[in-house]
Amino acid sequence: MNDADVNLPRNEDKSENPRVPPTFDREKFELVKIARLKRIESELGVSLEGIPTRYQNLHAKAILGESSLREAIKAKCYDCSAWDNVSENVGNCTVRRCPLWAYRPGGKG
């Protein structure tokens, strides 16, 4: 069998990308994101309450194992700093017994 025998769908119009929706619906995106975070809370028994909205997705990805190692470390350091003034608190962390201390974001080990 050669390439001519295979009838693959072809995108004749090169201006359209089939993977990207023509319009981005921000409201729908936010609703899907909120539903995902609620599912995580219910399935894992982990509450995202108290975590600032801007850090909830980072924390959720780390819990689900969907984050990179660097993101997981960042989430743990932010959690340890109580999500407050994270760039200063994490970079100036004094908990040298922590196994992640040398790898903390913004830190100079």
Buried (B, 14 or more C-beta within 10 A) or exposed (E): EEEEEEEEEEEEEEEEEEEEEEEEEEEEEEEEBEEBBEEBBEEEEBEBEEBEEEBBBBBBBBBBEEBEEEBBBBBBBBBBBEBEEBEEBBBEBEEEEBEBBEBBBBBEE
